[in-house]
């Protein structure tokens, strides 16, 4: 084991050295600008992915959201820190400070922009549109309260603290920043807490969508203001621009909702899941570009498309297929967000203090402005706190707002740095508080108003094997009936079954099956379970009438094939009886089970005994040449346990060759074990081809002699 670990470590070191080799291999290509920059981009992406994983793992160990670890990695390796240090082949650093509105290269920023689109598309797919629809009134109240409070803070910062005229464009930039939220940050936290589809999650996502839309409308108005014109003329020009942005926002939502079912039906008849997932990503990119063109944030378009598809029965399939793409692009997004921030400003009082103050005051305004309406609309104190905190973190839109202002010359570098500090502090403080609020306090609502009534159809079964048969039958029947089946990656086994507007959730426990659905679909769920149960019972009853082919039994008994498992690794002298005292097979089985129980190899002696005897009664385990292998998969064992009994006179196990069994192996394996149960059975059967080994074991007088004989 230690040598294998050392080999893996050396292999990892060799892989890292191999990954670093392009730094030297391409050193001679510095004069070829295109090749050099492509090489740099490839290395940048590789380094970002590797280090982002490390940062996310470190954050999770500290019970912090993984995105904080990824943003921190961006701060450390960005152009304002380690990224500017010279490395072989790149004298200006692997992540040099770029010219233009962004501190990273345009190519790398483009990857981050694509990551934002794909991430928010996945968030939309995972949202529960029914819950959001039921939360519309509450989400609107939260959005209005939070937006109004944050808007006032943003204006106050610009007018009172920074001494800008109230009609100044820069005031609107600070107002838009204050109102904005971060769907990506919020979704990442709630997905990790499995709270995205909770009432609080729906309220946060719904209100955030409205607040981000409000921020974009304010940004559009700010960009439309003409500082050279009079205040009235400038605002008269800005109002239509803001109206266009709002119309595009709502119109795109309506079109996406109408088109998604038609696209889903097209998928049913023509496309594979992989092809349609690629097309969905392409549509998200196109819609995002259209929204951006009309002054609406690109990620709003992606979220709207994802939310539209979440209403169809292919949502889970799309979510599953784009998951690998999301796993690649999302870490790039958050690491690049960290790179955009000058880490040196964190120790500059002229920027640090205003940024922190802005983040704290604006965050408090959002907690109060969103929490009070939530409390009035049916949330309890914990729920209202979660909803209020949920809109505190800023992210992509906030950075985009600042970058647009900086690139257009409206904002000074100092103003942009204040905004950057505000974003970092809002994420650093808001994210852990959201996660902590979701971990404590229980339910967040007063009463059962948050969701429609759900009915659970459950069934208890005798063991795990029958449960697996029933679950497999239900899934197969559902697929044949036109449902799309998706397995959730959770701590328990959960399947989601969707067809049109019907949504069933199947939970698979060791000896229990639960199917939950809305009350209107309970008849379908009960019929599904009932028909599958009747079908399985009929098939199992017919299976008992099947006679095991004698030729197959003889083939197994003769030990054909190779010996794949070292039997000696499962043998212990303490679990060997020489000779057995019983004279019939059930007595021998009891004797061998008792020796395993006495050695602490079993957790439930009676369960193991019953299961082995039940297996023996179904079909005898007598092999050829004096070998018998009574065995069972049982819940009474935690790991594979083997006992051996030697009978000098032989025991009648109804062996294939009619001879008494003198060497009896009893095997107890856990039901859910992934251990080599079948391989162990086959390996013992191969002993029938080694008569000398059998004879040596039967002639032994001590347990350790039996173990030595069978280990040869």
C-alpha positions in Angstrom: 0.0 0.0 0.0 2.8 2.4 0.9 4.7 1.6 -2.3 1.5 2.3 -4.3 1.1 5.6 -2.5 4.7 6.6 -3.3 4.3 5.7 -6.9 1.2 7.9 -7.1 3.1 10.8 -5.5 6.0 10.4 -8.0 3.5 10.2 -10.9 1.9 13.4 -9.7 5.3 15.2 -9.4 6.2 14.0 -12.9 2.8 15.2 -14.3 3.4 18.7 -12.7 6.9 18.8 -14.2 5.5 17.8 -17.6 2.9 20.5 -17.3 5.6 23.0 -16.6 7.7 21.9 -19.6 6.0 24.2 -22.1 7.5 27.1 -20.2 10.9 26.1 -21.5 9.8 24.4 -24.8 8.3 27.6 -26.1 11.0 29.9 -24.8 12.4 30.1 -28.3 9.1 31.2 -29.8 8.9 34.5 -28.0 9.2 36.4 -31.2 6.2 34.7 -32.7 3.5 36.8 -31.0 0.5 34.7 -31.9 2.0 31.4 -30.9 3.4 32.9 -27.7 0.0 34.3 -26.6 -1.8 31.1 -27.4 0.8 29.2 -25.3 0.3 31.7 -22.5 -3.5 31.3 -22.6 -3.3 27.5 -22.5 -1.0 27.7 -19.5 -3.2 30.3 -17.8 -6.3 28.1 -18.1 -4.5 25.0 -16.9 -3.0 26.8 -13.9 -6.3 28.5 -13.1 -8.2 25.2 -13.1 -5.6 23.4 -10.9 -5.3 26.1 -8.4 -9.0 26.9 -8.3 -9.6 23.3 -7.2 -7.1 23.7 -4.4 -8.6 27.0 -3.3 -12.1 25.6 -3.3 -11.0 22.6 -1.2 -9.3 24.9 1.3 -12.4 27.1 1.6 -14.6 24.1 2.2 -12.3 22.9 4.9 -12.8 26.3 6.6 -16.6 25.9 6.1 -16.6 28.8 3.6 -18.2 28.9 0.2 -15.8 27.5 -2.5 -16.1 30.6 -4.6 -14.2 32.5 -1.8 -11.3 30.2 -2.3 -11.4 30.6 -6.0 -11.6 34.4 -5.8 -8.7 34.3 -3.3 -6.6 32.3 -5.7 -7.3 35.0 -8.3 -6.1 37.7 -6.0 -2.8 35.7 -5.3 -1.9 34.7 -8.9 -3.3 37.8 -10.6 -1.3 40.6 -12.3 -1.2 42.6 -9.1 0.6 39.8 -7.2 2.4 36.6 -8.2 1.1 36.7 -11.8 3.5 39.6 -12.7 6.6 37.6 -11.6 8.9 36.5 -14.4 8.9 32.8 -15.2 10.9 30.9 -17.9 9.5 31.8 -21.3 7.4 34.7 -19.9 9.6 37.5 -18.6 6.6 39.7 -18.0 4.9 37.0 -16.0 2.3 34.4 -16.7 -0.6 36.8 -15.8 0.9 40.2 -16.8 -1.0 43.4 -16.2 -2.9 44.1 -19.4 -3.6 47.4 -21.1 -7.2 48.5 -21.4 -10.2 48.4 -19.2 -9.3 45.0 -17.6 -6.3 43.9 -15.7 -6.2 40.6 -17.5 -6.0 39.8 -21.2 -9.1 40.2 -23.3 -8.9 36.5 -24.2 -8.9 35.4 -20.6 -11.7 37.8 -19.7 -13.7 36.3 -22.6 -13.4 32.8 -21.0 -14.7 34.3 -17.8 -17.6 35.9 -19.6 -18.5 32.6 -21.2 -18.2 31.0 -17.8 -20.7 33.5 -16.3 -23.2 32.8 -19.1 -23.0 29.0 -18.7 -23.1 29.1 -14.9 -26.2 31.2 -14.9 -27.8 29.0 -17.5 -27.2 26.1 -15.2 -28.7 28.1 -12.3 -31.8 28.7 -14.3 -32.2 25.1 -15.2 -32.0 24.1 -11.6 -34.6 26.7 -10.5 -38.1 25.6 -9.6 -40.3 27.8 -11.9 -43.5 26.7 -10.0 -42.1 27.9 -6.7 -40.8 31.1 -8.2 -44.2 31.7 -9.7 -45.9 31.2 -6.4 -43.2 33.5 -4.8 -43.8 36.3 -7.4 -45.7 38.6 -5.0 -43.2 38.1 -2.1 -40.2 38.3 -4.4 -41.4 41.5 -5.8 -41.9 43.0 -2.3 -38.4 41.9 -1.3 -37.0 43.3 -4.5 -38.7 46.7 -4.1 -37.7 47.0 -0.5 -34.1 45.9 -1.0 -33.6 48.0 -4.2 -35.1 51.1 -2.7 -32.9 51.0 0.4 -29.7 50.1 -1.6 -30.5 52.8 -4.2 -30.7 55.4 -1.5 -27.3 54.3 -0.1 -25.7 54.4 -3.5 -26.9 57.9 -4.2 -25.9 59.0 -0.7 -22.4 57.6 -1.2 -22.0 59.5 -4.5 -23.5 62.8 -3.3 -22.6 63.0 0.4 -19.3 61.1 0.7 -17.8 61.7 -2.8 -19.4 65.1 -3.3 -20.8 64.5 -6.8 -23.8 66.5 -8.0 -27.0 64.5 -7.8 -27.4 64.6 -11.6 -23.9 63.3 -12.2 -23.5 60.1 -14.1 -21.1 58.8 -11.4 -23.9 58.9 -8.9 -26.0 56.5 -11.0 -23.0 54.2 -11.3 -22.7 53.9 -7.5 -26.5 53.5 -7.3 -26.5 50.7 -9.8 -23.6 49.0 -8.0 -25.4 49.2 -4.7 -28.7 47.7 -6.1 -26.9 44.9 -8.0 -26.6 41.4 -6.6 -24.8 38.2 -7.8 -26.9 35.3 -9.1 -23.7 33.3 -9.5 -22.5 33.8 -5.9 -26.0 33.2 -4.4 -26.7 30.2 -6.5 -23.3 28.6 -5.7 -24.0 29.0 -2.0 -27.6 27.7 -2.1 -26.7 24.8 -4.4 -24.0 23.7 -1.9 -26.6 23.9 0.9 -29.3 22.2 -1.2 -31.5 25.2 -0.7 -31.9 26.6 -4.2 -35.5 25.4 -4.5 -36.5 26.3 -0.9 -38.9 29.2 -0.3 -36.0 31.5 0.7 -34.0 30.3 -2.3 -36.8 31.1 -4.7 -37.4 34.5 -3.0 -33.7 35.4 -3.2 -33.3 34.3 -6.9 -36.6 36.0 -7.9 -35.8 39.3 -6.1 -32.2 39.2 -7.3 -33.3 38.8 -10.9 -35.5 41.9 -10.5 -32.8 43.9 -8.7 -30.2 43.0 -11.3 -32.6 44.1 -13.9 -33.1 47.4 -12.0 -29.3 47.8 -11.8 -29.0 47.4 -15.6 -31.8 49.9 -16.2 -30.0 52.4 -14.0 -26.7 51.7 -15.8 -28.4 52.2 -19.2 -29.7 55.5 -18.0 -26.3 56.5 -16.6 -24.6 55.7 -19.9 -27.3 57.7 -21.8 -26.7 60.9 -19.8 -24.8 63.6 -21.6 -22.6 65.5 -19.1 -22.4 68.4 -21.6 -26.1 68.9 -21.8 -28.4 70.4 -19.2 -29.8 68.2 -16.5 -33.4 68.2 -18.0 -32.2 67.5 -21.5 -29.8 64.8 -20.4 -32.5 63.0 -18.4 -35.0 63.3 -21.2 -32.6 61.4 -23.4 -31.8 58.8 -20.8 -35.4 57.8 -20.0 -36.1 56.1 -23.4 -32.8 54.2 -23.3 -33.7 52.8 -19.9 -37.2 51.9 -21.2 -35.7 50.0 -24.1 -33.5 48.0 -21.7 -36.6 47.1 -19.6 -38.7 46.1 -22.6 -35.9 43.9 -24.0 -35.5 42.3 -20.5 -39.2 41.4 -20.2 -39.7 40.7 -23.9 -36.8 38.2 -23.9 -38.3 36.5 -20.9 -41.7 36.1 -22.6 -40.2 34.8 -25.9 -38.0 32.3 -24.0 -40.9 31.0 -22.0 -43.0 30.5 -25.2 -40.2 28.9 -27.3 -38.7 26.5 -24.7 -41.6 23.9 -24.8 -41.5 23.9 -28.6 -37.7 23.4 -28.5 -38.2 20.6 -26.0 -40.7 18.8 -28.3 -38.2 19.1 -31.1 -35.6 17.5 -28.9 -38.0 14.6 -28.2 -38.3 13.7 -31.9 -34.9 14.5 -33.4 -31.9 15.2 -31.2 -29.7 13.3 -28.9 -29.1 14.6 -25.4 -25.5 15.7 -26.1 -26.5 17.5 -29.3 -29.4 19.4 -27.6 -27.2 20.4 -24.7 -24.7 21.9 -27.1 -27.6 23.7 -28.9 -28.9 25.0 -25.5 -25.5 26.5 -24.6 -25.3 28.1 -28.1 -28.8 29.6 -27.6 -27.7 30.9 -24.2 -24.7 32.6 -25.8 -26.7 34.1 -28.6 -29.5 35.4 -26.2 -26.9 36.8 -23.9 -25.2 38.7 -26.7 -28.6 40.1 -27.8 -29.3 41.3 -24.2 -25.9 42.8 -23.9 -26.4 44.7 -27.2 -29.5 46.3 -25.8 -27.9 47.3 -22.6 -29.2 44.4 -20.5 -26.6 42.2 -18.7 -25.7 39.1 -20.7 -26.2 36.8 -17.7 -29.9 37.9 -17.4 -30.4 36.4 -20.9 -28.8 33.2 -19.8 -30.8 32.9 -16.7 -34.1 33.6 -18.5 -33.3 30.8 -21.0 -32.4 28.4 -18.2 -35.6 29.2 -16.3 -37.6 28.7 -19.5 -36.1 25.3 -20.1 -36.6 24.4 -16.4 -40.3 24.3 -17.1 -39.8 21.4 -19.6 -39.2 17.7 -19.0 -35.7 17.9 -20.5 -34.4 20.3 -17.8 -32.6 17.6 -15.8 -31.1 16.0 -18.9 -29.7 19.4 -20.0 -28.4 20.1 -16.5 -26.6 16.8 -16.4 -25.1 17.2 -19.9 -23.7 20.7 -19.4 -22.3 19.9 -15.9 -18.8 19.1 -17.2 -18.8 22.4 -19.2 -19.9 24.2 -16.0 -17.2 22.5 -14.0 -14.5 23.9 -16.4 -15.8 27.4 -16.9 -17.1 28.4 -13.5 -13.7 28.2 -11.6 -12.2 30.3 -14.4 -15.0 32.9 -13.9 -14.3 33.4 -10.2 -10.5 33.2 -10.4 -10.6 35.9 -13.1 -12.9 38.0 -10.8 -10.2 37.9 -8.2 -7.6 38.9 -10.7 -9.5 42.0 -11.6 -8.9 43.4 -8.1 -5.7 45.1 -7.2 -4.7 43.3 -4.0 -2.5 46.3 -3.1 -5.6 48.5 -2.6 -6.6 46.4 0.4 -3.9 48.2 2.4 -4.6 51.7 1.0 -6.8 53.6 3.5 -8.0 56.1 0.9 -9.6 53.2 -1.0 -10.0 50.6 1.7 -12.1 52.6 4.2 -14.7 54.0 1.6 -15.0 50.6 0.0 -15.6 48.8 3.3 -18.0 51.5 4.5 -19.9 51.3 1.3 -20.2 47.5 1.5 -21.3 47.5 5.2 -23.9 50.3 4.8 -25.2 49.0 1.5 -25.3 45.4 2.9 -27.2 46.6 6.0 -29.7 48.5 3.8 -30.3 45.3 1.8 -30.8 43.2 4.9 -33.3 45.6 6.3 -34.9 46.6 3.0 -35.4 42.9 1.9 -35.8 41.4 5.3 -38.7 43.6 6.6 -40.9 42.9 3.5 -40.1 39.2 3.8 -41.1 39.2 7.4 -44.3 40.9 6.5 -45.0 38.4 3.7 -45.0 35.2 5.7 -41.3 34.4 6.4 -40.3 33.9 10.0 -37.3 35.7 11.5 -34.7 33.2 10.2 -36.3 33.1 6.8 -36.4 36.9 6.6 -32.8 37.1 7.6 -31.8 34.6 4.9 -33.7 36.5 2.3 -32.1 39.8 3.3 -28.6 38.4 3.5 -29.1 36.6 0.2 -29.0 39.9 -1.8 -25.9 41.2 -0.1 -23.1 39.7 -2.2 -22.2 41.5 -5.4 -20.4 39.8 -8.2 -20.3 39.7 -12.0 -22.7 42.6 -12.7 -21.1 44.8 -10.1 -17.7 44.3 -11.7 -19.2 44.8 -15.1 -20.7 48.1 -14.0 -17.4 49.3 -12.6 -15.5 48.1 -15.7 -17.9 49.8 -18.1 -17.6 53.1 -16.1 -13.8 52.8 -16.1 -13.5 51.9 -19.8 -15.8 54.8 -20.8 -13.8 57.3 -18.8 -16.8 58.2 -16.6 -15.2 56.6 -13.4 -11.7 57.4 -12.2 -9.3 54.6 -11.3 -9.8 55.5 -7.6 -13.6 55.2 -7.9 -13.2 51.8 -9.6 -11.0 50.6 -6.8 -13.6 51.7 -4.2 -16.2 49.7 -6.1 -13.8 46.7 -6.3 -13.2 46.7 -2.5 -16.9 47.0 -2.0 -17.5 43.9 -4.1 -14.8 41.8 -2.4 -16.0 42.8 1.1 -19.7 42.1 0.2 -18.7 38.6 -1.0 -16.3 37.9 1.9 -18.8 38.9 4.6 -22.1 38.1 2.9 -21.3 34.6 1.7 -20.4 33.0 5.0 -23.3 34.8 6.7 -25.7 33.3 4.1 -24.3 29.8 4.5 -24.4 30.1 8.3 -28.0 31.4 8.2 -29.1 28.4 6.1 -27.4 25.9 8.4 -29.2 27.2 11.5 -32.8 28.1 12.4 -34.8 25.3 10.7 -37.6 26.2 8.4 -37.9 29.8 7.2 -41.6 30.2 6.7 -44.7 30.5 8.9 -47.1 27.8 7.8 -47.1 25.7 4.7 -47.8 28.5 2.2 -44.5 28.1 0.3 -45.4 25.1 -1.8 -48.2 23.1 -3.1 -49.3 20.0 -1.3 -47.1 17.0 -2.0 -48.2 13.4 -1.6 -45.8 10.6 -0.8 -46.4 7.0 -2.0 -44.1 4.7 0.0 -43.4 1.0 0.1 -41.4 -1.0 2.6 -39.6 -4.1 1.3 -37.8 -7.0 3.0 -34.3 -6.3 1.7 -32.1 -4.2 -0.5 -32.1 -6.6 -3.4 -35.9 -6.4 -3.8 -35.7 -2.6 -3.4 -33.2 -2.4 -6.2 -35.5 -4.5 -8.4 -38.5 -2.3 -7.7 -36.6 0.9 -8.3 -35.2 -0.4 -11.6 -38.7 -1.5 -12.6 -40.2 1.9 -11.8 -37.5 3.8 -13.7 -37.8 1.5 -16.7 -41.6 1.8 -16.7 -41.4 5.6 -16.4 -39.0 5.8 -19.3 -41.2 3.6 -21.4 -44.1 6.0 -20.6 -42.2 9.0 -21.9 -40.6 10.3 -18.7 -37.1 11.6 -18.5 -35.1 10.1 -15.6 -32.3 11.9 -13.9 -30.3 10.7 -10.9 -29.4 13.4 -8.5 -25.8 13.5 -7.0 -26.8 13.8 -3.4 -25.9 12.0 -0.1 -29.0 9.7 -0.7 -30.2 8.1 -3.9 -32.8 10.4 -5.5 -34.2 10.3 -9.0 -36.3 13.0 -10.7 -38.8 11.8 -13.3 -40.3 14.5 -15.6 -42.7 14.5 -18.4 -44.4 17.7 -19.6 -45.8 19.2 -16.4 -45.6 16.0 -14.3 -42.8 15.9 -11.8 -42.1 12.9 -9.6 -39.3 12.4 -7.1 -38.2 8.9 -6.3 -36.1 8.2 -3.2 -34.3 4.9 -2.9 -33.5 3.6 0.7 -32.1 0.2 1.6 -35.5 -1.3 2.2 -37.9 1.4 1.3 -39.0 3.3 -1.8 -40.7 6.7 -1.7 -42.3 8.5 -4.7 -43.5 12.1 -4.0 -45.4 14.4 -6.3 -48.0 17.1 -6.3 -51.5 16.0 -5.1 -52.9 16.2 -8.7 -50.4 13.6 -9.9 -50.7 11.2 -7.0 -52.9 8.9 -8.9 -50.3 8.5 -11.6 -47.6 7.8 -9.0 -49.6 5.2 -7.2 -50.5 3.5 -10.4 -46.9 3.4 -11.5 -45.7 1.8 -8.2 -48.6 -0.6 -8.1 -48.2 -1.9 -11.7 -44.5 -2.4 -11.4 -45.0 -4.2 -8.1 -47.6 -6.6 -9.6 -45.3 -7.1 -12.7 -42.3 -8.0 -10.5 -44.3 -10.3 -8.3 -45.5 -12.2 -11.3 -42.0 -12.5 -12.8 -40.5 -13.6 -9.5 -43.2 -16.3 -9.1 -42.4 -17.6 -12.6 -38.7 -17.5 -11.7 -39.2 -20.0 -8.9 -40.5 -22.5 -11.5 -37.3 -22.3 -13.5 -35.0 -25.3 -13.0 -31.3 -24.6 -12.8 -29.8 -26.2 -15.9 -27.7 -29.2 -14.8 -25.0 -28.4 -17.3 -24.6 -24.9 -15.8 -24.5 -26.2 -12.3 -21.8 -28.8 -13.2 -19.8 -26.1 -15.0 -19.8 -23.9 -11.9 -19.0 -26.9 -9.6 -16.1 -28.0 -11.7 -14.3 -24.7 -11.1 -13.8 -23.6 -14.7 -11.8 -20.5 -15.3 -8.9 -18.8 -13.5 -8.3 -18.2 -9.9 -8.8 -14.5 -9.5 -8.7 -13.9 -5.8 -6.1 -15.1 -3.3 -8.1 -17.2 -0.9 -5.3 -17.0 1.8 -6.1 -13.3 2.3 -9.5 -14.2 3.7 -8.5 -17.2 5.8 -7.7 -17.0 9.5 -6.9 -20.0 11.7 -9.4 -18.7 14.3 -12.2 -19.2 11.8 -11.3 -22.8 10.9 -12.8 -25.9 12.6 -11.0 -29.2 12.5 -13.0 -31.4 12.6 -16.6 -30.2 12.6 -18.9 -31.9 15.1 -22.1 -31.7 13.1 -23.1 -34.6 10.9 -25.6 -32.8 8.6 -25.2 -29.6 6.5 -27.4 -27.3 8.5 -25.6 -28.2 11.6 -22.3 -27.5 9.9 -23.6 -24.1 8.7 -24.7 -23.2 12.2 -21.3 -24.3 13.6 -19.4 -22.2 11.0 -21.6 -19.1 11.6 -21.0 -19.4 15.3 -17.2 -19.4 14.9 -17.4 -16.2 12.8 -19.7 -14.6 15.4 -17.3 -15.6 18.2 -14.4 -14.0 16.2 -16.3 -10.7 15.9 -16.7 -11.0 12.2 -20.5 -10.5 12.1 -22.8 -7.8 13.4 -25.9 -9.9 13.4 -25.3 -13.7 13.9 -29.0 -14.7 13.5 -29.5 -12.7 10.4 -26.4 -14.3 8.7 -27.5 -17.8 9.7 -31.0 -17.3 8.4 -29.8 -15.8 5.1 -27.2 -18.6 4.5 -29.7 -21.4 5.3 -32.3 -19.7 3.0 -29.8 -19.6 0.2 -28.9 -23.3 0.8 -32.5 -24.3 0.6 -33.0 -22.6 -2.7 -30.2 -24.5 -4.5 -27.6 -26.7 -2.8 -24.0 -25.3 -2.8 -22.3 -28.7 -3.0 -19.6 -28.6 -5.6 -17.4 -31.5 -6.9 -14.5 -33.4 -5.4 -15.6 -32.9 -1.8 -16.1 -29.1 -1.7 -19.2 -27.2 -0.5 -19.6 -23.4 -0.4 -22.6 -22.3 1.6 -22.9 -18.6 1.3 -25.1 -15.5 1.3 -25.2 -11.8 0.8 -26.6 -10.5 4.1 -27.2 -7.4 6.1 -25.7 -9.2 9.1 -22.1 -8.8 7.8 -20.1 -5.6 7.4 -17.4 -7.1 5.3 -16.6 -10.4 3.7 -16.1 -13.1 6.3 -14.9 -16.7 5.5 -15.0 -19.8 7.8 -13.7 -23.3 6.9 -14.8 -26.6 8.3 -13.2 -30.0 7.8 -15.2 -33.2 8.0 -13.2 -36.4 7.7 -16.2 -38.5 7.1 -18.0 -36.1 4.8 -21.3 -34.2 4.9 -24.2 -34.6 2.4 -24.5 -31.3 0.6 -26.3 -32.9 -2.4 -23.1 -32.2 -4.5 -23.2 -32.4 -8.2 -21.0 -35.5 -8.3 -23.0 -37.2 -5.5 -19.9 -37.4 -3.2 -20.0 -36.1 0.4 -18.4 -32.8 1.1 -15.3 -32.8 3.3 -14.1 -29.2 2.9 -16.8 -26.7 3.6 -16.3 -23.0 3.0 -18.9 -20.6 4.5 -18.9 -17.1 3.1 -20.9 -14.1 4.5 -20.8 -10.9 2.4 -22.5 -7.6 3.1 -25.4 -6.9 0.9 -24.1 -3.5 -0.4 -20.5 -4.6 -0.6 -18.4 -3.9 -3.7 -16.0 -6.6 -2.6 -15.1 -9.7 -4.7 -18.0 -11.9 -3.5 -18.5 -13.7 -6.9 -14.7 -13.8 -7.6 -14.2 -15.5 -4.2 -16.8 -18.1 -4.9 -15.3 -18.8 -8.3 -11.8 -19.0 -6.9 -12.8 -21.6 -4.3 -14.6 -23.6 -7.0 -11.3 -23.9 -8.9 -9.9 -26.0 -6.0 -11.8 -28.9 -7.5 -9.0 -29.0 -10.1 -6.3 -29.3 -7.4 -6.9 -32.6 -5.7 -3.6 -32.6 -3.8 -4.5 -29.2 -2.1 -7.9 -30.6 -1.1 -6.4 -33.8 0.3 -3.8 -31.8 2.3 -6.5 -29.6 3.8 -8.7 -32.6 4.6 -5.9 -34.5 6.2 -4.8 -31.6 8.4 -5.3 -31.9 12.1 -4.9 -28.2 13.2 -6.5 -25.0 11.8 -3.2 -23.4 10.9 -2.4 -26.5 8.8 -5.6 -26.1 6.9 -4.8 -22.4 6.2 -1.2 -23.4 5.1 -2.5 -26.1 2.8 -5.1 -23.8 1.1 -2.5 -21.0 0.7 -0.3 -23.0 -1.5 
